[in-house]
Amino acid sequence: MEEKYFEQRVDLSGLSRATFDIRNEIGKVVVGQHKMVDLLVIGLLCDGHLLIEGVPGVAKTLTAKLIAKVIDVNFSRLQFTPDLMPSDVIGTSVFNPKEGSFYFKPGPIFSNIVLIDEINRAPAKTQAALFEVMEERQVTIDGVTHLMELPFFVLATQNPIEQEGTYRLPEAQLDRFLFKIDVQYPSLQEEISILTGQQSRSSAQLLDNVQKILSPENIKNYRQVIQSIIIEPKLIEFIARIVNETRNNPSLYLGASPRASLCILRSAKANAAIKGRDFVTPEDIVEMAPHVLRHRIILTPEKEMEGVTADDLIDNILKAIQIPR
């Protein structure tokens, strides 16, 4: 019987090669954490910001710095603290006595990749300074709008254990993050590899070996490729049903917004693309949904007291909805 071959409708060779190279470069320094690396790449391809949560010492900040290092763009880092002011983030107008006028001095948010360490240590007024820039890629000060240079990508880390000196992020702020990535401890074998790899070389030496892979033009082109990935109408309905269920679930005090539906759609397309497919499958949606939804839903106090987590509830919702085939 003659074998049939189906020609791929979208050329994914360049994107697949770039993803493979990024994994390799980051793998020179970070052992394991493959899922986090893939989600970081997907976030970059989807033009979405990422919130990374994990206990101290699991390479959250290091991996974020490595993503900036493999991309040929500007990078800045912000350490959020309780006394940080909005002007410390976005910049301020400064008076020039020689000219007798004010000029705008940009803050550290004006960069291509911005790493915000311990984002939950700053109060609500400083968080609010990020609302406009994260959603609209612009900052308005004294009635003047300043556009960000693209790509603009925010990576924020937070510690789930420490409570002293931290603030809960506003819901409007959380909704602006494409993913919330939960970073786990390495396995025993991965930890042995970490110790073996770093016994003779410092972290600085390991970082020096990391090569740049992507340019801003590459990112722009790959984002257009992602938009070309094919998704069937029944899968679009599947996404809508998942998000709609979060709004009608008796165990939830707050469900997900329409922005969550768009985020699942975009990330499912990107997940398919980095796996070499030009079409979305139900598995792509099921794989991406927890990362998109876990920070956008709020459980009822009763469920929280029972020890139910957001991931448990999302898993139940996904199992209750029939997967289209």
C-alpha positions as CSV (number, residue, x, y, z in Angstrom):
1,M,0.0,0.0,0.0
2,E,1.4,3.4,-1.0
3,E,2.2,5.6,2.0
4,K,0.8,9.1,2.1
5,Y,2.7,12.2,3.1
6,F,1.1,15.4,4.2
7,E,2.9,18.6,3.5
8,Q,3.2,21.0,6.4
9,R,1.2,24.2,5.7
10,V,3.4,26.5,7.9
11,D,7.2,26.5,7.7
12,L,8.3,25.8,11.3
13,S,11.9,24.8,10.6
14,G,13.5,28.1,11.8
15,L,11.4,28.2,14.9
16,S,12.1,24.6,15.8
17,R,15.8,25.1,15.4
18,A,15.8,28.3,17.5
19,T,13.8,26.6,20.3
20,F,16.2,23.6,20.3
21,D,19.2,26.0,20.5
22,I,17.7,28.1,23.3
23,R,17.1,24.9,25.3
24,N,20.7,23.8,24.7
25,E,22.2,27.2,25.7
26,I,20.1,27.4,28.9
27,G,20.9,23.8,29.6
28,K,24.6,24.7,29.8
29,V,23.9,26.5,33.1
30,V,20.5,25.3,34.4
31,V,20.0,21.5,34.9
32,G,16.5,20.3,34.5
33,Q,13.6,22.8,34.7
34,H,12.7,21.9,31.0
35,K,9.1,22.8,31.5
36,M,9.9,26.3,32.8
37,V,12.3,26.9,29.9
38,D,9.6,25.8,27.3
39,L,7.0,28.1,29.0
40,L,9.5,31.0,28.9
41,V,10.0,30.5,25.2
42,I,6.2,30.2,24.7
43,G,5.7,33.4,26.6
44,L,8.2,35.2,24.5
45,L,6.6,34.0,21.3
46,C,3.1,35.0,22.5
47,D,4.2,38.5,23.5
48,G,3.0,37.7,27.1
49,H,4.5,38.5,30.5
50,L,5.3,35.7,33.0
51,L,5.1,35.3,36.7
52,I,7.5,32.7,38.1
53,E,6.8,31.3,41.6
54,G,9.0,29.0,43.6
55,V,11.0,28.6,46.8
56,P,14.4,30.3,46.9
57,G,17.3,28.7,45.1
58,V,15.5,26.9,42.3
59,A,17.0,29.0,39.5
60,K,14.1,31.3,38.9
61,T,16.1,34.5,38.6
62,L,19.0,32.7,36.9
63,T,16.8,31.3,34.2
64,A,15.2,34.7,33.6
65,K,18.6,36.2,33.2
66,L,19.6,33.4,30.8
67,I,16.5,34.1,28.6
68,A,17.7,37.7,28.3
69,K,21.2,36.5,27.5
70,V,20.1,34.3,24.5
71,I,18.2,37.2,23.0
72,D,20.1,40.1,21.5
73,V,18.2,42.9,23.2
74,N,18.5,45.2,26.2
75,F,17.9,43.8,29.7
76,S,17.2,45.5,33.1
77,R,16.6,44.2,36.5
78,L,14.4,45.6,39.3
79,Q,14.4,44.5,42.9
80,F,11.0,45.3,44.3
81,T,10.9,46.5,48.0
82,P,8.2,47.9,50.2
83,D,9.6,51.4,49.9
84,L,9.8,51.4,46.1
85,M,7.9,54.3,44.5
86,P,6.2,54.3,41.0
87,S,8.7,56.8,39.8
88,D,11.5,54.4,40.6
89,V,10.0,52.0,38.1
90,I,8.7,54.1,35.2
91,G,10.7,57.3,35.5
92,T,10.0,60.9,36.3
93,S,10.1,64.4,35.0
94,V,13.3,66.2,36.0
95,F,13.8,70.0,35.9
96,N,16.7,71.3,33.8
97,P,17.7,74.7,35.4
98,K,19.8,75.7,32.4
99,E,16.9,75.5,29.9
100,G,14.2,76.3,32.5
101,S,12.1,73.2,31.5
102,F,11.3,69.7,32.5
103,Y,12.6,66.6,30.7
104,F,11.6,62.9,31.1
105,K,14.1,60.6,32.6
106,P,13.1,57.0,31.8
107,G,13.1,54.4,34.6
108,P,14.5,50.9,34.4
109,I,11.1,49.6,33.0
110,F,12.3,51.1,29.6
111,S,14.1,48.0,28.4
112,N,13.3,45.0,26.2
113,I,13.4,42.3,28.8
114,V,12.7,43.4,32.4
115,L,13.3,41.1,35.3
116,I,11.3,42.1,38.4
117,D,12.7,40.2,41.4
118,E,10.2,39.5,44.3
119,I,7.4,41.4,42.7
120,N,5.1,40.8,45.7
121,R,7.3,42.9,48.0
122,A,6.1,46.2,46.5
123,P,2.8,47.9,47.6
124,A,-0.3,48.4,45.4
125,K,0.6,51.9,44.2
126,T,3.9,50.6,42.8
127,Q,2.1,47.6,41.2
128,A,-0.4,50.0,39.6
129,A,2.5,51.7,37.9
130,L,2.9,48.5,35.8
131,F,-0.7,48.3,34.7
132,E,-0.4,50.5,31.6
133,V,3.1,49.5,30.5
134,M,2.3,45.7,30.7
135,E,-0.9,45.9,28.8
136,E,-0.4,48.8,26.3
137,R,3.4,48.8,26.0
138,Q,3.5,52.5,26.9
139,V,3.9,54.9,29.8
140,T,2.0,58.1,30.2
141,I,3.6,60.8,32.5
142,D,2.4,64.4,32.7
143,G,0.0,63.9,29.8
144,V,2.8,62.6,27.5
145,T,2.8,59.1,26.2
146,H,6.2,57.3,25.9
147,L,6.1,54.1,23.8
148,M,8.2,51.0,24.7
149,E,10.7,49.6,22.3
150,L,9.6,46.2,21.1
151,P,9.9,43.4,22.1
152,F,8.9,44.2,25.7
153,F,8.8,41.2,28.0
154,V,8.3,41.3,31.8
155,L,9.5,38.3,33.9
156,A,8.6,38.6,37.5
157,T,9.5,36.2,40.4
158,Q,7.9,35.7,43.7
159,N,8.4,33.6,46.8
160,P,5.3,31.6,47.9
161,I,6.7,30.8,51.4
162,E,7.7,34.1,53.0
163,Q,4.8,36.3,54.1
164,E,6.5,39.0,56.1
165,G,7.0,42.2,54.0
166,T,5.0,40.9,51.1
167,Y,1.7,42.0,49.5
168,R,-0.9,40.1,47.5
169,L,-0.8,41.2,43.9
170,P,-3.9,43.0,42.7
171,E,-6.2,40.9,40.5
172,A,-5.8,43.4,37.7
173,Q,-2.1,42.9,37.9
174,L,-2.2,39.1,37.9
175,D,-4.5,39.1,34.9
176,R,-1.8,40.9,32.9
177,F,0.5,37.8,33.2
178,L,0.2,35.2,30.5
179,F,1.4,32.4,32.7
180,K,2.1,31.7,36.4
181,I,4.8,29.1,36.4
182,D,5.2,27.0,39.5
183,V,8.9,25.9,39.8
184,Q,9.5,22.7,41.6
185,Y,12.6,21.3,43.3
186,P,15.1,19.3,41.1
187,S,15.1,15.6,41.2
188,L,17.9,13.7,43.0
189,Q,19.7,13.0,39.7
190,E,19.3,16.6,38.6
191,E,20.7,17.8,41.9
192,I,23.7,15.5,41.5
193,S,24.3,16.9,38.0
194,I,24.1,20.5,39.4
195,L,26.8,19.7,42.0
196,T,29.0,17.9,39.5
197,G,28.7,20.7,36.9
198,Q,29.5,23.5,39.3
199,Q,32.2,22.0,41.4
200,S,35.0,23.2,39.0
201,R,33.3,26.3,37.4
202,S,31.7,29.4,38.8
203,S,28.3,30.6,37.8
204,A,29.9,33.6,36.0
205,Q,32.1,31.2,33.9
206,L,29.0,29.2,33.0
207,L,27.1,32.3,32.0
208,D,30.0,33.5,29.7
209,N,29.5,30.3,27.6
210,V,25.9,31.2,26.7
211,Q,25.5,32.4,23.1
212,K,22.9,34.8,21.6
213,I,20.3,32.9,19.5
214,L,17.5,35.4,18.7
215,S,17.3,38.9,17.3
216,P,14.3,41.3,17.7
217,E,13.6,40.6,14.0
218,N,13.6,36.8,14.6
219,I,11.1,37.3,17.4
220,K,8.8,39.4,15.3
221,N,8.8,36.8,12.4
222,Y,8.2,33.9,14.8
223,R,5.2,35.7,16.4
224,Q,3.7,36.0,12.9
225,V,4.4,32.3,12.3
226,I,2.5,31.5,15.6
227,Q,-0.6,33.4,14.4
228,S,-0.6,31.2,11.3
229,I,-1.0,28.0,13.3
230,I,-4.3,26.4,12.5
231,I,-7.0,25.7,15.1
232,E,-10.4,24.1,14.4
233,P,-13.6,25.8,15.5
234,K,-14.5,22.9,17.9
235,L,-11.2,23.6,19.7
236,I,-12.0,27.3,20.0
237,E,-15.3,26.2,21.6
238,F,-13.4,23.9,23.9
239,I,-11.3,26.8,25.2
240,A,-14.5,28.9,25.7
241,R,-16.1,26.1,27.7
242,I,-13.1,25.7,30.0
243,V,-13.0,29.4,30.8
244,N,-16.8,29.7,31.1
245,E,-16.9,26.8,33.6
246,T,-14.6,28.8,35.9
247,R,-17.2,31.5,36.1
248,N,-20.0,29.1,37.0
249,N,-18.2,26.8,39.4
250,P,-19.6,26.9,42.9
251,S,-16.1,26.3,44.4
252,L,-14.8,29.5,42.8
253,Y,-15.3,33.1,44.1
254,L,-13.8,34.6,41.0
255,G,-13.5,33.0,37.5
256,A,-11.2,33.8,34.6
257,S,-11.7,36.8,32.2
258,P,-12.0,36.8,28.4
259,R,-8.3,37.6,28.4
260,A,-7.7,34.1,29.8
261,S,-9.4,32.6,26.7
262,L,-7.2,34.6,24.4
263,C,-4.1,33.6,26.4
264,I,-5.0,29.8,26.2
265,L,-5.6,30.2,22.4
266,R,-2.2,32.0,21.8
267,S,-0.2,29.7,24.1
268,A,-1.8,26.5,22.6
269,K,-0.7,27.7,19.1
270,A,2.8,28.4,20.4
271,N,3.0,25.0,22.1
272,A,2.0,23.3,18.9
273,A,4.6,25.3,16.9
274,I,7.6,24.5,19.2
275,K,6.6,20.8,19.0
276,G,6.8,21.1,15.2
277,R,3.1,21.0,14.4
278,D,1.2,23.6,12.3
279,F,-2.1,22.8,14.0
280,V,-3.4,22.8,17.6
281,T,-4.6,19.6,19.3
282,P,-6.8,19.3,22.4
283,E,-3.6,18.2,24.3
284,D,-2.0,21.6,23.6
285,I,-5.0,23.3,25.3
286,V,-5.1,20.9,28.3
287,E,-1.4,21.4,28.7
288,M,-1.5,25.2,28.7
289,A,-4.7,25.8,30.6
290,P,-3.4,25.3,34.1
291,H,-0.5,27.8,33.6
292,V,-3.0,30.4,32.2
293,L,-5.7,29.9,34.8
294,R,-4.1,29.2,38.2
295,H,-3.4,32.9,39.0
296,R,-6.7,34.2,37.5
297,I,-9.1,32.3,39.7
298,I,-10.0,32.7,43.4
299,L,-11.3,29.8,45.4
300,T,-14.1,30.3,47.9
301,P,-12.9,30.5,51.6
302,E,-14.5,27.1,52.3
303,K,-12.5,25.4,49.6
304,E,-9.3,27.0,50.7
305,M,-9.9,25.8,54.3
306,E,-10.3,22.3,52.9
307,G,-6.9,22.5,51.3
308,V,-8.1,22.5,47.7
309,T,-5.7,24.3,45.4
310,A,-6.3,26.2,42.2
311,D,-4.5,23.4,40.2
312,D,-6.8,20.8,41.8
313,L,-9.9,22.7,40.7
314,I,-8.6,23.4,37.1
315,D,-7.8,19.6,36.8
316,N,-11.4,18.8,37.8
317,I,-12.8,21.3,35.3
318,L,-10.7,19.9,32.5
319,K,-11.8,16.3,33.3
320,A,-15.5,17.3,33.4
321,I,-15.5,18.8,29.9
322,Q,-15.6,16.4,27.0
323,I,-12.5,16.7,24.9
324,P,-13.4,17.2,21.2
325,R,-11.9,14.7,18.8
